[in-house]
Amino acid sequence: MSLQQEHLLEVRGLRIAYQGSEGPIEGVAGLDFQLQPGEILAIVGESGSGKSTLAAALVGLLPANAQIEAGSIRLAGQEITQVSERQWQSIRGHGIGFVPQDPGLSLDPVKRIGSQLIEALTLHGVPKPLARQRSLELLREVGLAEVERVSRGYPHQLSGGMRQRVLIAIALANDPPLIIADEPTSALDVGVQRQILDRLQALARERGTAVLLITHDLGVALDRADRLLVMHQGRIVESGDARRIFQAPQHAYTQQLLNAAPSLTVQQRRTSASVPQVDGKPATLLVVKNLSKDFSTWRNPGPAAVDGVSFHLPRHGTTSLVGESGSGKSTTARLILGLERPDMGSVLFDGQDITQVSKREWLALRRRIQVVYQNPYASLNPRLSLEQIICEPMQAFAVGDAAWRRKQAAILLEQVELPARLLGSCPTELSGGQRQRVAIARALALEPELLVLDEPLSALDASVQGQILKLLGELQTRLGLSYLFISHDLAVVREISNQVVVMQAGRVVEQGACEQIFQSPASEYTRSLLTDIPGQGYSKAPVQRQMLPTA
């Protein structure tokens, strides 16, 4: 494949349609763009705008019910819309490196990580002994430590961020001239996000690798891209230089995206309720004292996952846990939820030490403490209707009869700003943002006092993130909820939090009021996290945006 072309990738008049029960549904509607060697091009837009459909077409992985109806895709001068699957096997990996969105679905669960990397290399002619050495180098290049241990492990033994880095290593394995990255950093903390994006940027600058970056994070796009394409309903509504688009967007939809992006807003749009005061101090619902958990064994020694963690959660307020992957955030949440037993310490919920309660007592506590998980695509049973999903916890606790539960499910849907007519629908018929609203409705079904929100926005695009943040704020005010918010997205944390707890290697390195942490961080680690927030160069600069009416 010759690379001596003016454009490495050229897309002309591309139209893609999905075959639905009521006829074809247009997914991509006449796209035209080019990508040159060494260029970073970012495509941004909401869920359903056609970004991922385009990515799937570019790597020959469109689903069976989708087809290219018109147009051309040329890679280094070669037309690839009609190539065979055998030819695609050569193009993928060698001509195009692809980083898919969901690491939980993209890695083989029964193969070791090292075997999957070695396979990616040997399929393209790398001798196995050399592939073994190169696989370890790739794991180091994407920022993983203890690469021998990671190489021997299985996907389920790694965190989501670690699995995403493995996918990036596989994409880089054969030094392809084009990398297509579909939401490559959505599951990563800001430090690792910076490492990965630095690596992709270095490939572009040093080796002339072209990068097509598909992302809902406008901060990432503006930080890293040479050009932006803004997609809406399958079409490109705006394109051009990243800074020009930020300073003077020409389309109302682009303006909406920029206004919704947390990392790009100068002012803090605090959505959390004011915290009630008792004798001049916040009333507390949850107190974590000297909490510790060590998963290491004599066969697999290592540091404690959680080591002496202490913090409090104000009643009707929001405390956020932030830190890199492996910092102990999720393990701390599991200890609070009773999914793990601590080796030491206590968790006081409304004055009761819930680490010492029996299983029967925990059953009652489940009504008062609920959780909303990270991935709305994985946390809802696709075979159940929304009514069944929302009624399930009420049924489990024998709350009301069937008619009452159905009526309550409709009320809960309306509370999260979804119409009751969707009760008969299945999750597969909803967008990511709608699914996350359903997950919140389910969590509210038992009228809890505390919601544990584990990365609830990381799978959502910027405008939907803004909608969910607004919804969480309104629910907190109306229902008196308390939130334990776990996130690697510090821009989102700043919007919703009263208190922030910064964790590193299982320990708390700093905690305090939200604005104190962001304005005057005491820890060098906290300062490094804040420095790594994408889009800061834009949010700090005084820019005049052309204000246009929204569509």
C-alpha positions, 0 to 999 in steps of 0.5 A: 500500500503506497503512502505517497498520496496527498491525503492518507484518508479521503472520505467522499459522499459517504452515506450509511443506513441501518435497516429498521423494522419500518424501513432504512434509518440514515446513520451517516448522511453524505460525509466529506473530509480528508486526513493527512499524514501526521494530522490529528482530526477530532470528530465531536458530537452527541450520542447518535450523531453518527461518530461511531457509525463512521468509525465502524465503517472506516475499519470494516466493522459495520453491524449486519443491519448497516450498509454503505449506500453511497460514497467512497473511502480511500486509504492511501489511495486504495478504495476500501468500501468493497474490500473482502474480509480477508483484505480487511484482516490485513488492513486492520492492525497494519494499515489502520490501528483501531481503539474501540470504545468499550474495553470490557467487550473488546478483549477476549475474557479467556485469553491472557493479556500478553497472548492477545498482544502477541497475537496482534503482532504475529498475525502481521508477521512478527516472529513470536520471540520478538512479539513477546518482547515487543508486547512488554514494551507496548504495555510500558509505552501506554503507561502500565506498571508491572508489565510482566504481571499485567501480561500474565493476567486476564482482562477481568483482573484489570481495572477499566482504565488498564484494559483501555490502555491494553487496547491502545497498545494493541492498536499501536502494535504494528505501527499503522499509518492511521490510528482511529480512536473511538472514545479512547480516554473516556474511562481514564483518569486525567493523568493516564489520559494525558499520557495516552494522548501525549503518546498519540500526539507524539506518533503524529508529530514524530512518525507522521501517524494520522490520528482520527480522534472520536470523542465526546470530551471537547476539552480533549478535542480542543487540546489535541486536535489540529482540526475539528469536525462537528457532527449532528444527525449524521452530518458535518455541521461545522469544521475547521481549526480547533481554536477558531471553532472555540472562539467563534462557532458558526453553528448553533449546535456547536455553541450548544456543545461548547456551553454544555462542556464542563471542562470549558466553562469558566464559572462553576455551575454548582448543581448540588444543594446547599448543605444544612448547618448544625451549630455552624457545622455541616450535619453528617450522614456518613463518616468513614474512619481509618478504613483499610483493605488489603487484597494482597497474599503471600503469592501476590504481595502488594500495597493495601488497596485502601489504607487508613482512609477517613472522610465525611459526607454532609447530609443533603450534600455531595462528597467526591472521591477523585484520583487515578485508576488504582487509587482506591476510590472504587474499593472504598465505595465497595466497602461503604456499600457492604460489598467488601468487608474492611480489614480495619476501620469503620463506616458510620451511616447515620451514626450506625457502624455498618461494617459490623451489621448482619446480613439481615440488617444490611438488607434494611440498609439497602433501601437507604443506600443505592448505587448508580454504576458507570456504564448505562449500557451494561447496568440495565438488563436489555431483556426487561422493559423499563417498567420491569427494571424500575419495579424490580427493587420495589418487588424485591422489598415487597413494596406495594402491589403490582398496580401501585408499583407500575404507577410509581415507576411512571412517577419515577420516570417523570422525576428523571425527565423521561415520559411515562409512555417509555415504560414498555420500552427496552434499554436497547431502544434508548440513548446512553443518556436516557439509559442513565436516567433510567438507572437513576430512576431505579436507584430512587425507587426505594427512596434512599438517603444516599446515592453512590454514583460511580463514574455516572457520566464518563460514558456520556457526551458533553451535552448529556453530562450537563443534563444529568448534572442538572438533574442530579442537582434538582433531585438533591434539592427536591428529595434531600439526597446525599451523594458520594460521587466517584469520578476521574473527571475533575471538571465535573467534580467541581460542578457538583461537589461540596467536599472533595477527597483526593486519593492516591495509592489507597490513601487520602492525600488531601481533602476539603471544601471543593473550591479550596481544593481547586483554588489552593491545593496543598498536595503536589499530587492534587496540583498535578491532577488539576494541571492535567484537566483537558481544555484548561488553556481554553477555559482560562483564556478570555474568548469572545464566542459568537452567541447564536440562538439554539436550534 
